[in-house]
Amino acid sequence: MKNAMNSPSTPETSSSRSWISRALNRGSAQSSLRETHARCVVEVTSGGGRAIDAEILNGAVVVHRAWEVAPPSDSVDAMSAERGVVDALRNEGALHSGALLSLSRLDAMLRTIDLPTDDVDELSDMARLAVLRDLPVEGASGVTDYVVLESAHGASKIVGAALSLARFESLCAVLSSVSTPAGAVSVRTLGTLALFRTLKDSAQSCVFVVDCVADRVEFLLIDQGAPTFSRAAEIGLNAEQRSSRILMEARRALLALRSASVAPAITQVYVLAESALALELIPQLAAAAGCSAKRLEAHPLLRMPAGAAGDTARASCLPLAGLLLARLSARRVVDLLHPAQPIDRAARMRRRVIGVAAMAALAAVFGWSAGSFELNALQSHAEKLREQATIALPELQRAKREEFRVKHINLWLASDPAWMDYLVALRGFAPDSKLVVLDGMSGLLAPGEIEFARDRWEVTGRELKFTLDGEAKDRATADALRDALVNAKSFGVTSTGADARGGRRLPYPFAYVVRTSEARPTKAAPPTAPAPSATKGGAL
């Protein structure tokens, strides 16, 4: 007999679980018990094997076929017996890829654990630690899983399950021999629990269930729908001693229950066995439990046609159908192949970071799109302006040429010298007409150059040239007139020839060329009076 209350605690390792998952599934990704679509449920033990082909239809489990096979008579050990059972089930067509594998209570450990919290974040870690503490497995590592039965008012009740690595290795070796990967792994006792949790008469009472299957028997106490006690024992394949061994183990289980600090008040005993064995056990179980006992003949959510299987197969396969029945409920079910994962505490922060990053990415994409659209629009507009500028460039150049011509002409017009002012000013340099007589005076404007430099127009090389012809009383007077023009500093004075005598009115003729760059004359300076003549004839 094996009990979940014994054995030292050993930690669960992720490496063993991943290795087991790969071995059972042969590298293929399988869904969990609630998500698997397999219609086949299989149970393999050294004492025999059983399987059902069923489906969930209209809120009920419809069993189409059920099989039960015995181990080969020439088996030398448990491994060879299990291999023979698997071969027999395969020959019967009962094995399918992705089937739900049911474990015996002798292989797996179960316990109901009360936890002092109903907070979802705390419950996950607390449940995992409680399962590892209260359900120790032998060897270096194992697989554990749990489901929450109820959670309210600051407390929770969970059912934990554990399986040793050695048993998983054994199952891997057996299943690999027929290339039948499993889709999920659960415990037969949980199928029995699902049967009675959905049975109206036992859901709100305390029920003691005796499940007799092949060479073993399983006991389950269900109080108000929650499993409070479970135990399993081997009874052998000897038909004559089978009933006595079952009764002996039942009395031991009931004695253990009565010796507890709070003894349960059992109201009903149910027997899962073939008709003959159930009739033999019911009276004695009722006497031992102190309440009525009966065989579970049918279930309102199970449909099994009368011709689907024999009496023995029908009785032994009811818990297997109960594992499928558990899928009808909204809560998660135990699956040792896909254990419950711890809550990712960083998920909320990660979602926020991803959300912020996504918003930033969207903003960047939107900004880039808007900027790209605006850039394309600006480039298109610039291209249109460039085309317009190319077309307008000759017209602009023509207009510039016209503008320069106009400014050139205006500058020429603005350079009109004050001819009369200069004539008056130059006449003012001549002394009295008795001393100097002007025969003629002419003026000429040298054109010069008009230049455009540094954004402005300049006139360079422009010059006014005046030619003065006349006669003086003597040479000193002519020289005095020339010196007066030179001293004015705004004129440049040159003579046109050598000094000579023989004027028409006065004896000394002269001819001066006066040059200036100013458009208007400055104030004229009076000529300097000539010195007394040293020649004969006295003063000038």
DAHUGI-V130663 format. One record per residue. RES is the residue in one small letter. D_LAST is the distance of its C-alpha to the last C-alpha in whole Angstrom. Layout:
RES:D_LAST
RES:D_LAST
This chain:
m:169
k:165
n:163
a:160
m:160
n:161
s:159
p:156
s:152
t:150
p:146
e:145
t:143
s:141
s:141
s:145
r:144
s:142
w:144
i:147
s:145
r:144
a:148
l:149
n:147
r:146
g:142
s:142
a:141
q:143
s:143
s:145
l:148
r:147
e:145
t:147
h:148
a:151
r:155
c:157
v:158
v:160
e:162
v:163
t:165
s:168
g:170
g:169
g:166
r:166
a:163
i:162
d:160
a:159
e:156
i:155
l:155
n:155
g:155
a:158
v:159
v:161
v:163
h:163
r:165
a:166
w:168
e:169
v:170
a:172
p:171
p:173
s:176
d:175
s:172
v:172
d:169
a:167
m:164
s:167
a:168
e:165
r:164
g:167
v:167
v:163
d:164
a:167
l:165
r:162
n:165
e:166
g:163
a:162
l:159
h:155
s:152
g:150
a:153
l:154
l:156
s:158
l:159
s:162
r:162
l:164
d:160
a:158
m:158
l:157
r:157
t:156
i:153
d:152
l:148
p:147
t:144
d:143
d:139
v:138
d:136
e:138
l:141
s:140
d:140
m:143
a:145
r:144
l:145
a:148
v:149
l:149
r:150
d:153
l:154
p:154
v:154
e:156
g:154
a:150
s:149
g:150
v:149
t:149
d:148
y:148
v:148
v:148
l:151
e:150
s:147
a:146
h:146
g:145
a:147
s:148
k:151
i:150
v:153
g:152
a:153
a:153
l:154
s:154
l:152
a:156
r:157
f:154
e:154
s:158
l:157
c:154
a:156
v:159
l:156
s:154
s:158
v:157
s:154
t:154
p:151
a:151
g:149
a:150
v:152
s:154
v:157
r:160
t:161
l:158
g:159
t:162
l:160
a:158
l:162
f:163
r:160
t:160
l:163
k:164
d:167
s:166
a:162
q:163
s:166
c:167
v:168
f:169
v:169
v:171
d:170
c:172
v:171
a:172
d:173
r:171
v:171
e:168
f:168
l:165
l:165
i:163
d:163
q:161
g:159
a:158
p:160
t:161
f:163
s:164
r:166
a:167
a:170
e:172
i:175
g:176
l:177
n:181
a:182
e:185
q:183
r:180
s:181
s:182
r:179
i:177
l:179
m:179
e:175
a:175
r:177
r:175
a:172
l:173
l:174
a:171
l:170
r:172
s:171
a:168
s:167
v:166
a:169
p:168
a:171
i:171
t:172
q:173
v:173
y:172
v:173
l:172
a:174
e:177
s:179
a:182
l:180
a:179
l:182
e:184
l:181
i:180
p:183
q:183
l:179
a:180
a:182
a:180
a:177
g:179
c:178
s:178
a:177
k:176
r:175
l:172
e:173
a:170
h:166
p:164
l:161
l:163
r:165
m:167
p:169
a:173
g:173
a:170
a:171
g:174
d:175
t:174
a:171
r:170
a:171
s:169
c:166
l:165
p:163
l:161
a:161
g:160
l:157
l:155
l:156
a:154
r:151
l:152
s:151
a:147
r:147
r:146
v:149
v:150
d:149
l:149
l:147
h:144
p:144
a:142
q:139
p:137
i:135
d:131
r:130
a:126
a:127
r:125
m:122
r:122
r:122
r:119
v:117
i:118
g:117
v:114
a:113
a:114
m:112
a:109
a:109
l:109
a:106
a:105
v:106
f:105
g:101
w:101
s:102
a:100
g:97
s:98
f:98
e:95
l:93
n:95
a:93
l:90
q:90
s:91
h:88
a:85
e:87
k:86
l:83
r:82
e:83
q:81
a:78
t:79
i:79
a:76
l:74
p:72
e:72
l:70
q:68
r:67
a:66
k:64
r:62
e:61
e:60
f:58
r:56
v:56
k:54
h:52
i:51
n:50
l:48
w:46
l:46
a:45
s:42
d:40
p:36
a:34
w:32
m:31
d:30
y:28
l:26
v:25
a:24
l:22
r:20
g:20
f:18
a:15
p:12
d:12
s:13
k:10
l:8
v:11
v:15
l:18
d:20
g:23
m:25
s:28
g:30
l:34
l:36
a:38
p:42
g:42
e:46
i:48
e:51
f:54
a:55
r:57
d:58
r:54
w:52
e:48
v:45
t:44
g:41
r:39
e:36
l:33
k:31
f:27
t:25
l:22
d:21
g:17
e:14
a:10
k:7
d:7
r:10
a:9
t:8
a:12
d:13
a:12
l:14
r:17
d:17
a:18
l:20
v:22
n:22
a:24
k:27
s:29
f:27
g:27
v:24
t:24
s:23
t:25
g:24
a:22
d:18
a:18
r:16
g:17
g:17
r:18
r:15
l:12
p:12
y:13
p:16
f:17
a:20
y:21
v:25
v:26
r:29
t:31
s:35
e:34
a:36
r:34
p:30
t:29
k:27
a:23
a:21
p:17
p:15
t:13
a:10
p:7
a:8
p:6
s:6
a:10
t:10
k:11
g:8
g:7
a:4
l:0
